[in-house]
């Protein structure tokens, strides 16, 4: 359970987050390029312009 965890600046390139529950996680400047985020609840994730999302990531999944 990564809910509300501070992962700011973390390098999660190619990480498998499929079993994580990162709702409300702090992702400021986090690199998620290539991370497996299919079916992951990223609603309310805090992010900024430096946050790198996986290719094709649907940012509407961030809405609370």
C-alpha positions, 0 to 999 in steps of 0.5 A: 500500500503506497497510499499517500507515500512520498515518492517525489524524485524517485526513479520508478522506470520500468517498475511493476506497480500492478499490485500497488495502491498508490492513491494520493501518492506524491509523485513530484518529479518522479520518473514513471517512464516504462512503469507498468501502471495498468489498472493502478489507482492513481487518482489524486496523485500529486504531480508536477511538470517534471513527473514523467508518465509511461507512454500513452498514460491517460492523465484523466486517471488522475482525477479525484 
